[in-house]
Amino acid sequence: MPAILGAFKVINVSSGGVVHIGDVGVIAPKTTAKTYAGSGSFNTGDFPTTGNLVSSTNTNDSDISDENIVSGI
């Protein structure tokens, strides 16, 4: 079903990112990553405001593999 878009702003597209405007059946990027961040990180918008007194991030991960990429292409 078509959508009507107004104005939008693309700030950044990473090397494995996908920007698609319009109808699509499947979007399957072929990259994975694991990122650790504390509170107040990755805020979006033009003027973000955060208030954090103490921030701690647990980075303990006992998995050997989180996402396996299998590509038939």
Biopython code that builds the backbone (N, CA, C, O; Angstrom):
import numpy as np
from Bio.PDB.StructureBuilder import StructureBuilder

atoms = [
    (1, "MET", "N", (0.843, -1.168, 0.000)),
    (1, "MET", "CA", (0.000, 0.000, 0.000)),
    (1, "MET", "C", (0.891, 1.233, 0.000)),
    (1, "MET", "O", (1.753, 1.366, 0.868)),
    (2, "PRO", "N", (0.705, 2.118, -0.935)),
    (2, "PRO", "CA", (1.549, 3.309, -1.008)),
    (2, "PRO", "C", (1.347, 4.222, 0.198)),
    (2, "PRO", "O", (0.266, 4.283, 0.784)),
    (3, "ALA", "N", (2.406, 4.920, 0.544)),
    (3, "ALA", "CA", (2.354, 5.880, 1.643)),
    (3, "ALA", "C", (2.663, 7.266, 1.109)),
    (3, "ALA", "O", (3.382, 7.426, 0.123)),
    (4, "ILE", "N", (2.110, 8.256, 1.773)),
    (4, "ILE", "CA", (2.400, 9.634, 1.415)),
    (4, "ILE", "C", (3.383, 10.173, 2.435)),
    (4, "ILE", "O", (3.079, 10.235, 3.627)),
    (5, "LEU", "N", (4.564, 10.562, 1.969)),
    (5, "LEU", "CA", (5.609, 11.074, 2.847)),
    (5, "LEU", "C", (5.684, 12.586, 2.757)),
    (5, "LEU", "O", (5.549, 13.178, 1.686)),
    (6, "GLY", "N", (5.903, 13.188, 3.910)),
    (6, "GLY", "CA", (6.204, 14.614, 3.918)),
    (6, "GLY", "C", (7.709, 14.774, 3.848)),
    (6, "GLY", "O", (8.400, 13.900, 3.325)),
    (7, "ALA", "N", (8.217, 15.855, 4.356)),
    (7, "ALA", "CA", (9.652, 16.083, 4.370)),
    (7, "ALA", "C", (10.301, 15.152, 5.386)),
    (7, "ALA", "O", (9.734, 14.909, 6.452)),
    (8, "PHE", "N", (11.474, 14.633, 5.073)),
    (8, "PHE", "CA", (12.228, 13.824, 6.013)),
    (8, "PHE", "C", (13.698, 14.134, 5.856)),
    (8, "PHE", "O", (14.123, 14.653, 4.824)),
    (9, "LYS", "N", (14.485, 13.816, 6.888)),
    (9, "LYS", "CA", (15.911, 14.146, 6.886)),
    (9, "LYS", "C", (16.712, 12.892, 7.186)),
    (9, "LYS", "O", (16.483, 12.242, 8.205)),
    (10, "VAL", "N", (17.653, 12.542, 6.311)),
    (10, "VAL", "CA", (18.566, 11.419, 6.535)),
    (10, "VAL", "C", (19.877, 12.013, 7.031)),
    (10, "VAL", "O", (20.557, 12.736, 6.303)),
    (11, "ILE", "N", (20.224, 11.702, 8.273)),
    (11, "ILE", "CA", (21.448, 12.238, 8.869)),
    (11, "ILE", "C", (22.663, 11.428, 8.442)),
    (11, "ILE", "O", (23.676, 11.988, 8.021)),
    (12, "ASN", "N", (22.555, 10.099, 8.552)),
    (12, "ASN", "CA", (23.713, 9.251, 8.294)),
    (12, "ASN", "C", (23.224, 7.866, 7.884)),
    (12, "ASN", "O", (22.238, 7.369, 8.429)),
    (13, "VAL", "N", (23.902, 7.248, 6.935)),
    (13, "VAL", "CA", (23.641, 5.865, 6.553)),
    (13, "VAL", "C", (24.961, 5.138, 6.651)),
    (13, "VAL", "O", (25.923, 5.475, 5.961)),
    (14, "SER", "N", (25.002, 4.128, 7.519)),
    (14, "SER", "CA", (26.256, 3.392, 7.704)),
    (14, "SER", "C", (26.527, 2.498, 6.504)),
    (14, "SER", "O", (25.703, 2.399, 5.595)),
    (15, "SER", "N", (27.689, 1.845, 6.505)),
    (15, "SER", "CA", (28.076, 1.024, 5.359)),
    (15, "SER", "C", (27.149, -0.174, 5.180)),
    (15, "SER", "O", (27.028, -0.685, 4.067)),
    (16, "GLY", "N", (26.492, -0.636, 6.239)),
    (16, "GLY", "CA", (25.569, -1.751, 6.117)),
    (16, "GLY", "C", (24.122, -1.331, 6.226)),
    (16, "GLY", "O", (23.237, -2.180, 6.333)),
    (17, "GLY", "N", (23.865, -0.034, 6.202)),
    (17, "GLY", "CA", (22.509, 0.466, 6.374)),
    (17, "GLY", "C", (21.721, 0.434, 5.084)),
    (17, "GLY", "O", (22.276, 0.301, 3.993)),
    (18, "VAL", "N", (20.410, 0.559, 5.233)),
    (18, "VAL", "CA", (19.512, 0.545, 4.084)),
    (18, "VAL", "C", (18.567, 1.732, 4.196)),
    (18, "VAL", "O", (17.940, 1.931, 5.236)),
    (19, "VAL", "N", (18.461, 2.518, 3.138)),
    (19, "VAL", "CA", (17.439, 3.564, 3.047)),
    (19, "VAL", "C", (16.607, 3.238, 1.822)),
    (19, "VAL", "O", (17.112, 3.209, 0.700)),
    (20, "HIS", "N", (15.337, 2.994, 2.049)),
    (20, "HIS", "CA", (14.458, 2.647, 0.940)),
    (20, "HIS", "C", (13.180, 3.449, 1.079)),
    (20, "HIS", "O", (12.574, 3.478, 2.150)),
    (21, "ILE", "N", (12.770, 4.093, 0.014)),
    (21, "ILE", "CA", (11.540, 4.876, 0.012)),
    (21, "ILE", "C", (10.645, 4.298, -1.071)),
    (21, "ILE", "O", (10.997, 4.312, -2.251)),
    (22, "GLY", "N", (9.509, 3.800, -0.675)),
    (22, "GLY", "CA", (8.587, 3.194, -1.623)),
    (22, "GLY", "C", (8.232, 1.780, -1.190)),
    (22, "GLY", "O", (8.581, 1.363, -0.085)),
    (23, "ASP", "N", (7.544, 1.042, -2.050)),
    (23, "ASP", "CA", (7.127, -0.309, -1.736)),
    (23, "ASP", "C", (8.309, -1.269, -1.851)),
    (23, "ASP", "O", (9.170, -1.116, -2.718)),
    (24, "VAL", "N", (8.334, -2.256, -0.963)),
    (24, "VAL", "CA", (9.425, -3.228, -0.959)),
    (24, "VAL", "C", (8.901, -4.545, -0.407)),
    (24, "VAL", "O", (8.041, -4.557, 0.474)),
    (25, "GLY", "N", (9.420, -5.653, -0.924)),
    (25, "GLY", "CA", (9.033, -6.970, -0.422)),
    (25, "GLY", "C", (9.890, -7.401, 0.742)),
    (25, "GLY", "O", (9.369, -7.783, 1.790)),
    (26, "VAL", "N", (11.206, -7.346, 0.571)),
    (26, "VAL", "CA", (12.140, -7.798, 1.610)),
    (26, "VAL", "C", (13.347, -6.874, 1.620)),
    (26, "VAL", "O", (13.909, -6.571, 0.568)),
    (27, "ILE", "N", (13.744, -6.428, 2.795)),
    (27, "ILE", "CA", (15.008, -5.713, 2.962)),
    (27, "ILE", "C", (15.858, -6.549, 3.909)),
    (27, "ILE", "O", (15.444, -6.817, 5.038)),
    (28, "ALA", "N", (17.032, -6.962, 3.467)),
    (28, "ALA", "CA", (17.873, -7.838, 4.276)),
    (28, "ALA", "C", (19.320, -7.374, 4.238)),
    (28, "ALA", "O", (20.097, -7.872, 3.423)),
    (29, "PRO", "N", (19.703, -6.436, 5.095)),
    (29, "PRO", "CA", (21.110, -6.042, 5.145)),
    (29, "PRO", "C", (21.977, -7.194, 5.631)),
    (29, "PRO", "O", (21.498, -8.055, 6.369)),
    (30, "LYS", "N", (23.230, -7.225, 5.235)),
    (30, "LYS", "CA", (24.116, -8.345, 5.531)),
    (30, "LYS", "C", (25.226, -7.942, 6.494)),
    (30, "LYS", "O", (26.384, -8.288, 6.258)),
    (31, "THR", "N", (24.917, -7.231, 7.557)),
    (31, "THR", "CA", (25.909, -6.895, 8.568)),
    (31, "THR", "C", (25.308, -7.095, 9.949)),
    (31, "THR", "O", (24.091, -7.036, 10.123)),
    (32, "THR", "N", (26.171, -7.331, 10.928)),
    (32, "THR", "CA", (25.734, -7.402, 12.314)),
    (32, "THR", "C", (26.712, -6.614, 13.168)),
    (32, "THR", "O", (27.859, -6.396, 12.778)),
    (33, "ALA", "N", (26.258, -6.197, 14.313)),
    (33, "ALA", "CA", (27.125, -5.465, 15.236)),
    (33, "ALA", "C", (26.540, -5.560, 16.638)),
    (33, "ALA", "O", (25.339, -5.766, 16.810)),
    (34, "LYS", "N", (27.393, -5.409, 17.624)),
    (34, "LYS", "CA", (26.949, -5.355, 19.012)),
    (34, "LYS", "C", (27.494, -4.065, 19.601)),
    (34, "LYS", "O", (28.692, -3.793, 19.522)),
    (35, "THR", "N", (26.618, -3.284, 20.184)),
    (35, "THR", "CA", (27.007, -1.989, 20.720)),
    (35, "THR", "C", (26.525, -1.869, 22.153)),
    (35, "THR", "O", (25.375, -2.176, 22.463)),
    (36, "TYR", "N", (27.411, -1.422, 23.014)),
    (36, "TYR", "CA", (27.056, -1.166, 24.410)),
    (36, "TYR", "C", (27.001, 0.339, 24.622)),
    (36, "TYR", "O", (27.883, 1.069, 24.168)),
    (37, "ALA", "N", (25.973, 0.798, 25.308)),
    (37, "ALA", "CA", (25.850, 2.227, 25.567)),
    (37, "ALA", "C", (25.078, 2.447, 26.852)),
    (37, "ALA", "O", (24.171, 1.680, 27.175)),
    (38, "GLY", "N", (25.429, 3.474, 27.574)),
    (38, "GLY", "CA", (24.751, 3.814, 28.821)),
    (38, "GLY", "C", (23.521, 4.660, 28.580)),
    (38, "GLY", "O", (23.175, 4.978, 27.442)),
    (39, "SER", "N", (22.872, 5.017, 29.664)),
    (39, "SER", "CA", (21.661, 5.827, 29.530)),
    (39, "SER", "C", (22.015, 7.198, 28.966)),
    (39, "SER", "O", (23.073, 7.751, 29.266)),
    (40, "GLY", "N", (21.131, 7.730, 28.157)),
    (40, "GLY", "CA", (21.374, 9.010, 27.511)),
    (40, "GLY", "C", (22.108, 8.889, 26.191)),
    (40, "GLY", "O", (22.336, 9.895, 25.520)),
    (41, "SER", "N", (22.487, 7.666, 25.800)),
    (41, "SER", "CA", (23.182, 7.471, 24.534)),
    (41, "SER", "C", (22.186, 7.295, 23.400)),
    (41, "SER", "O", (21.035, 6.922, 23.626)),
    (42, "PHE", "N", (22.625, 7.560, 22.201)),
    (42, "PHE", "CA", (21.846, 7.365, 20.976)),
    (42, "PHE", "C", (20.547, 8.158, 20.983)),
    (42, "PHE", "O", (19.529, 7.676, 20.487)),
    (43, "ASN", "N", (20.566, 9.343, 21.526)),
    (43, "ASN", "CA", (19.396, 10.210, 21.467)),
    (43, "ASN", "C", (19.237, 10.740, 20.056)),
    (43, "ASN", "O", (20.224, 11.027, 19.379)),
    (44, "THR", "N", (18.006, 10.868, 19.613)),
    (44, "THR", "CA", (17.757, 11.382, 18.268)),
    (44, "THR", "C", (17.011, 12.698, 18.358)),
    (44, "THR", "O", (16.380, 13.000, 19.371)),
    (45, "GLY", "N", (17.084, 13.456, 17.320)),
    (45, "GLY", "CA", (16.417, 14.749, 17.272)),
    (45, "GLY", "C", (17.417, 15.867, 17.106)),
    (45, "GLY", "O", (18.627, 15.645, 17.146)),
    (46, "ASP", "N", (16.916, 17.047, 16.924)),
    (46, "ASP", "CA", (17.790, 18.191, 16.694)),
    (46, "ASP", "C", (18.378, 18.762, 17.978)),
    (46, "ASP", "O", (19.519, 19.223, 17.977)),
    (47, "PHE", "N", (17.623, 18.742, 19.071)),
    (47, "PHE", "CA", (18.087, 19.329, 20.340)),
    (47, "PHE", "C", (17.799, 18.385, 21.500)),
    (47, "PHE", "O", (16.931, 18.680, 22.322)),
    (48, "PRO", "N", (18.515, 17.237, 21.592)),
    (48, "PRO", "CA", (18.229, 16.295, 22.681)),
    (48, "PRO", "C", (18.703, 16.836, 24.036)),
    (48, "PRO", "O", (19.720, 17.524, 24.119)),
    (49, "THR", "N", (17.958, 16.517, 25.083)),
    (49, "THR", "CA", (18.311, 16.908, 26.439)),
    (49, "THR", "C", (18.166, 15.684, 27.339)),
    (49, "THR", "O", (17.116, 15.041, 27.349)),
    (50, "THR", "N", (19.216, 15.358, 28.095)),
    (50, "THR", "CA", (19.159, 14.231, 29.017)),
    (50, "THR", "C", (19.624, 14.685, 30.394)),
    (50, "THR", "O", (20.359, 15.664, 30.522)),
    (51, "GLY", "N", (19.191, 13.966, 31.417)),
    (51, "GLY", "CA", (19.622, 14.258, 32.776)),
    (51, "GLY", "C", (19.961, 12.962, 33.496)),
    (51, "GLY", "O", (19.059, 12.258, 33.949)),
    (52, "ASN", "N", (21.247, 12.632, 33.610)),
    (52, "ASN", "CA", (21.689, 11.390, 34.225)),
    (52, "ASN", "C", (22.654, 11.710, 35.357)),
    (52, "ASN", "O", (23.634, 12.429, 35.159)),
    (53, "LEU", "N", (22.382, 11.184, 36.527)),
    (53, "LEU", "CA", (23.332, 11.347, 37.624)),
    (53, "LEU", "C", (24.378, 10.238, 37.597)),
    (53, "LEU", "O", (25.576, 10.509, 37.685)),
    (54, "VAL", "N", (23.928, 8.988, 37.475)),
    (54, "VAL", "CA", (24.842, 7.847, 37.429)),
    (54, "VAL", "C", (24.392, 6.946, 36.288)),
    (54, "VAL", "O", (23.200, 6.677, 36.138)),
    (55, "SER", "N", (25.336, 6.483, 35.489)),
    (55, "SER", "CA", (25.021, 5.596, 34.378)),
    (55, "SER", "C", (25.991, 4.430, 34.383)),
    (55, "SER", "O", (27.202, 4.629, 34.481)),
    (56, "SER", "N", (25.473, 3.221, 34.280)),
    (56, "SER", "CA", (26.305, 2.021, 34.256)),
    (56, "SER", "C", (25.742, 1.076, 33.210)),
    (56, "SER", "O", (24.525, 0.931, 33.100)),
    (57, "THR", "N", (26.615, 0.427, 32.435)),
    (57, "THR", "CA", (26.195, -0.478, 31.380)),
    (57, "THR", "C", (26.801, -1.849, 31.634)),
    (57, "THR", "O", (28.015, -1.976, 31.794)),
    (58, "ASN", "N", (25.957, -2.876, 31.672)),
    (58, "ASN", "CA", (26.414, -4.241, 31.856)),
    (58, "ASN", "C", (26.855, -4.795, 30.510)),
    (58, "ASN", "O", (26.045, -4.881, 29.586)),
    (59, "THR", "N", (28.124, -5.172, 30.382)),
    (59, "THR", "CA", (28.643, -5.692, 29.113)),
    (59, "THR", "C", (28.974, -7.170, 29.201)),
    (59, "THR", "O", (29.699, -7.683, 28.348)),
    (60, "ASN", "N", (28.468, -7.871, 30.204)),
    (60, "ASN", "CA", (28.722, -9.303, 30.346)),
    (60, "ASN", "C", (27.825, -10.068, 29.378)),
    (60, "ASN", "O", (26.601, -10.008, 29.494)),
    (61, "ASP", "N", (28.421, -10.787, 28.422)),
    (61, "ASP", "CA", (27.666, -11.554, 27.435)),
    (61, "ASP", "C", (28.349, -12.897, 27.261)),
    (61, "ASP", "O", (29.463, -12.964, 26.742)),
    (62, "SER", "N", (27.697, -13.967, 27.689)),
    (62, "SER", "CA", (28.313, -15.294, 27.643)),
    (62, "SER", "C", (28.055, -16.030, 26.336)),
    (62, "SER", "O", (28.544, -17.146, 26.159)),
    (63, "ASP", "N", (27.293, -15.430, 25.410)),
    (63, "ASP", "CA", (27.035, -16.089, 24.127)),
    (63, "ASP", "C", (28.299, -16.149, 23.293)),
    (63, "ASP", "O", (29.118, -15.230, 23.319)),
    (64, "ILE", "N", (28.453, -17.237, 22.554)),
    (64, "ILE", "CA", (29.588, -17.343, 21.627)),
    (64, "ILE", "C", (29.268, -16.610, 20.331)),
    (64, "ILE", "O", (30.122, -15.930, 19.763)),
    (65, "SER", "N", (28.031, -16.757, 19.870)),
    (65, "SER", "CA", (27.629, -16.108, 18.633)),
    (65, "SER", "C", (26.204, -15.591, 18.784)),
    (65, "SER", "O", (25.310, -16.344, 19.169)),
    (66, "ASP", "N", (25.986, -14.324, 18.489)),
    (66, "ASP", "CA", (24.662, -13.739, 18.625)),
    (66, "ASP", "C", (23.861, -13.822, 17.328)),
    (66, "ASP", "O", (22.712, -14.263, 17.334)),
    (67, "GLU", "N", (24.456, -13.404, 16.230)),
    (67, "GLU", "CA", (23.761, -13.411, 14.957)),
    (67, "GLU", "C", (24.691, -13.983, 13.892)),
    (67, "GLU", "O", (25.741, -13.412, 13.598)),
    (68, "ASN", "N", (24.299, -15.100, 13.326)),
    (68, "ASN", "CA", (25.070, -15.688, 12.225)),
    (68, "ASN", "C", (24.447, -15.268, 10.910)),
    (68, "ASN", "O", (23.246, -15.437, 10.698)),
    (69, "ILE", "N", (25.258, -14.728, 10.039)),
    (69, "ILE", "CA", (24.761, -14.284, 8.735)),
    (69, "ILE", "C", (24.994, -15.390, 7.729)),
    (69, "ILE", "O", (26.124, -15.836, 7.529)),
    (70, "VAL", "N", (23.917, -15.830, 7.095)),
    (70, "VAL", "CA", (24.002, -16.831, 6.039)),
    (70, "VAL", "C", (23.405, -16.196, 4.801)),
    (70, "VAL", "O", (22.249, -15.774, 4.810)),
    (71, "SER", "N", (24.180, -16.126, 3.747)),
    (71, "SER", "CA", (23.710, -15.477, 2.534)),
    (71, "SER", "C", (23.778, -16.447, 1.376)),
    (71, "SER", "O", (24.778, -17.141, 1.196)),
    (72, "GLY", "N", (22.719, -16.496, 0.592)),
    (72, "GLY", "CA", (22.688, -17.355, -0.581)),
    (72, "GLY", "C", (23.131, -16.620, -1.831)),
    (72, "GLY", "O", (23.106, -17.179, -2.927)),
    (73, "ILE", "N", (23.537, -15.369, -1.670)),
    (73, "ILE", "CA", (23.919, -14.569, -2.848)),
    (73, "ILE", "C", (25.411, -14.588, -2.997)),
    (73, "ILE", "O", (25.946, -13.979, -3.923)),
]
sb = StructureBuilder()
sb.init_structure("model")
sb.init_model(0)
sb.init_chain("A")
sb.init_seg("    ")
for serial, (resi, resn, name, xyz) in enumerate(atoms, 1):
    if name == "N":
        sb.init_residue(resn, " ", resi, " ")
    sb.init_atom(name, np.array(xyz, "f"), 0.0, 1.0, " ", f" {name:<3s}", serial, name[0])
structure = sb.get_structure()
